[in-house]
Amino acid sequence: MATVSNTLVVGAGMAGLTLAVALKRNGIGCEIVELREHLSEPGTGISLQGPALRALHTVGLAESCIARGFGYSFFKACDAQGNVTGTVELPRLLGPDYPATVGIMRHWVHEVLAEELARLGVAVRLGTTLTSLEQNGDGVDVALSDGTRARYDLVVGADGVNSTVRELTFGPQHEPRYTGQMNWRATVSRPPEVLGRYSYFGPTNKSGFNPISQTQMYIYALQNVPVKPRWPDEELPGRLRDLLSEFGGALARAREEVVSPEQIICRPTFSLIMPPPWHRGRVIVIGDAAHATTPQLASGASIAIEDAVVLARRLADGGGVEAVLTDFTARRYDRCRMVVQNSERLGEWEKRPGSPDDDTVNVVARSYQELAKPV
Ligand SMILES: Cc1cc2nc3c(=O)[nH]c(=O)nc-3n(C[C@H](O)[C@H](O)[C@H](O)COP(=O)(O)OP(=O)(O)OC[C@H]3O[C@@H](n4cnc5c(N)ncnc54)[C@H](O)[C@@H]3O)c2cc1C
């Protein structure tokens, strides 16, 4: 049986919420704190690829995500004017009754997970973080920002790319690196014929759109920006429209709908892969806190959610904490490093169009083959 019976999860993103659900389902006590006052930042859509759906299925939540999003199973490559140049069937990792991928508003994923957590009797303590942690013997003494103190068998930092738990535990040496691109998403209406993912390859940029509901889709784009910019929100619609101006077809029509900063998320791309171990004593980091990826393979959420279910399963299998946490990282490291490094290579080729060593098609195919393997 598990030598861990009470856990503090720091961060109620996809990794933290999934972990809390999976721990409770395995009979392991768990509390969860989240810095934000709300469960999810207002945002736009996200693609949950096959590995994410498969991991969510193990905690019984894939169907709810599919129901609140838009499932699809093909990808179409297009030229800049939207003429289709190729169609790829995406693998259905959960079998023929499930879509390969689901596009969904990010807040819906958080809500599905939080509803399940509430059903299991775990409340997310919003607007709360940890202010200190100290490892003493077989436990971790934690002080929280609400003034309370408690002792846990295990603390899990699922607090994202700028993880406080990582910094408090390992020091500042594992800083995420800006990779020279800005990642754009904008929510617009979905024309009825958009039933899968479309990518437009323009003379200078790649962009496209994914369905996320019966009425909505999101536009995505990556922009090469060597020095991380600070753009005021009110500039975002104009900047995105400029970026999309080289495209025709359905993307040009969707571009006309980009009018308000509230529709848009624009974030710098970061890359980070922590070398093992991902734990020190009884504190471990998972998800973006341990491995943040640039978006080329759209798999950051997949590997974060997978971390959560694998860690919960490994803890439930029992054994000494040191051995369990070492084994967890060993199971996860190569797969997460592959996603981070291959995504970054793809980004490098995007920044140097026409590179003689550009091997995008093979790297994408090999990465998805690897990710299709069960965890
Ligand atoms: C614009 C954009 C688009 C993306 N699109 C996709 C996509 O389509 N598909 C995909 O697979 N991935 C995508 N990703 C990546 C994906 O969002 C991340 O990999 C995933 O969210 C990681 O989950 P996480 O739970 O580890 O971290 P996060 O989602 O960052 O969650 C961390 C949580 O911890 C909280 N927190 C932070 N600090 C503290 C603290 N000190 N105390 C308490 N709580 C704290 C945060 O508020 C947050 O709620 C995208 C990323 C971006 C930026």
The ligand as a Tripos MOL2 file, in Angstrom:
@<TRIPOS>MOLECULE
LIG
   53    58     1     0     0
SMALL
NO_CHARGES

@<TRIPOS>ATOM
      1 C1         -1.3310   29.9150  -25.7950 C.3       1 LIG1
      2 C2         -1.0960   28.4720  -25.4460 C.ar      1 LIG1
      3 C3         -1.7400   27.4790  -26.1690 C.ar      1 LIG1
      4 C4         -1.5350   26.1300  -25.8690 C.ar      1 LIG1
      5 N1         -2.1970   25.1900  -26.5870 N.ar      1 LIG1
      6 C5         -2.0260   23.8850  -26.3020 C.ar      1 LIG1
      7 C6         -2.7370   22.8850  -27.0340 C.ar      1 LIG1
      8 O1         -3.5210   23.1830  -27.9410 O.2       1 LIG1
      9 N2         -2.5450   21.5920  -26.6920 N.ar      1 LIG1
     10 C7         -1.6890   21.2170  -25.6790 C.ar      1 LIG1
     11 O2         -1.5520   20.0220  -25.4070 O.2       1 LIG1
     12 N3         -1.0080   22.1530  -24.9580 N.ar      1 LIG1
     13 C8         -1.1700   23.4560  -25.2470 C.ar      1 LIG1
     14 N4         -0.5040   24.4050  -24.5240 N.ar      1 LIG1
     15 C9          0.3630   23.9750  -23.4020 C.3       1 LIG1
     16 C10        -0.4930   23.6490  -22.1850 C.3       1 LIG1
     17 O3         -1.3680   24.7330  -21.9180 O.3       1 LIG1
     18 C11         0.3860   23.3800  -20.9710 C.3       1 LIG1
     19 O4          1.3850   22.4450  -21.2870 O.3       1 LIG1
     20 C12        -0.4700   22.8600  -19.8210 C.3       1 LIG1
     21 O5         -1.4300   23.8210  -19.4580 O.3       1 LIG1
     22 C13         0.4100   22.5200  -18.6280 C.3       1 LIG1
     23 O6         -0.4210   22.2230  -17.5250 O.3       1 LIG1
     24 P1          0.1010   22.4470  -16.0460 P.3       1 LIG1
     25 O7         -1.0390   22.0670  -15.1780 O.co2     1 LIG1
     26 O8          1.4090   21.7750  -15.8710 O.co2     1 LIG1
     27 O9          0.4170   23.9990  -15.9460 O.3       1 LIG1
     28 P2         -0.5960   25.2280  -16.0180 P.3       1 LIG1
     29 O10        -1.6930   24.9570  -16.9590 O.co2     1 LIG1
     30 O11         0.2580   26.4330  -16.2410 O.co2     1 LIG1
     31 O12        -1.2250   25.2950  -14.5550 O.3       1 LIG1
     32 C14        -0.4640   25.7270  -13.4450 C.3       1 LIG1
     33 C15        -1.4240   26.2390  -12.4040 C.3       1 LIG1
     34 O13        -0.6810   26.5570  -11.2390 O.3       1 LIG1
     35 C16        -1.1030   27.8230  -10.7460 C.3       1 LIG1
     36 N5          0.0090   28.3920   -9.9810 N.ar      1 LIG1
     37 C17         1.1180   28.9800  -10.4580 C.ar      1 LIG1
     38 N6          1.9160   29.3450   -9.4380 N.ar      1 LIG1
     39 C18         1.2950   28.9680   -8.3020 C.ar      1 LIG1
     40 C19         1.6380   29.0680   -6.9370 C.ar      1 LIG1
     41 N7          2.7790   29.6110   -6.5370 N.pl3     1 LIG1
     42 N8          0.7580   28.5750   -6.0200 N.ar      1 LIG1
     43 C20        -0.4100   28.0040   -6.4110 C.ar      1 LIG1
     44 N9         -0.7700   27.8910   -7.7030 N.ar      1 LIG1
     45 C21         0.0810   28.3590   -8.6410 C.ar      1 LIG1
     46 C22        -1.4470   28.6040  -11.9880 C.3       1 LIG1
     47 O14        -2.2950   29.6960  -11.6950 O.3       1 LIG1
     48 C23        -2.1330   27.5310  -12.8200 C.3       1 LIG1
     49 O15        -3.4940   27.4220  -12.5450 O.3       1 LIG1
     50 C24        -0.6650   25.7600  -24.8210 C.ar      1 LIG1
     51 C25        -0.0090   26.7550  -24.0710 C.ar      1 LIG1
     52 C26        -0.2230   28.0920  -24.3950 C.ar      1 LIG1
     53 C27         0.4810   29.1380  -23.5750 C.3       1 LIG1
@<TRIPOS>BOND
     1     1     2 1
     2     2     3 ar
     3     2    52 ar
     4     3     4 ar
     5     4     5 ar
     6     4    50 ar
     7     5     6 ar
     8     6     7 ar
     9     6    13 1
    10     7     8 2
    11     7     9 ar
    12     9    10 ar
    13    10    11 2
    14    10    12 ar
    15    12    13 ar
    16    13    14 ar
    17    14    15 1
    18    14    50 ar
    19    15    16 1
    20    16    17 1
    21    16    18 1
    22    18    19 1
    23    18    20 1
    24    20    21 1
    25    20    22 1
    26    22    23 1
    27    23    24 1
    28    24    25 2
    29    24    26 1
    30    24    27 1
    31    27    28 1
    32    28    29 2
    33    28    30 1
    34    28    31 1
    35    31    32 1
    36    32    33 1
    37    33    34 1
    38    33    48 1
    39    34    35 1
    40    35    36 1
    41    35    46 1
    42    36    37 ar
    43    36    45 ar
    44    37    38 ar
    45    38    39 ar
    46    39    40 ar
    47    39    45 ar
    48    40    41 1
    49    40    42 ar
    50    42    43 ar
    51    43    44 ar
    52    44    45 ar
    53    46    47 1
    54    46    48 1
    55    48    49 1
    56    50    51 ar
    57    51    52 ar
    58    52    53 1
@<TRIPOS>SUBSTRUCTURE
     1 LIG1         1 GROUP 0 **** ****
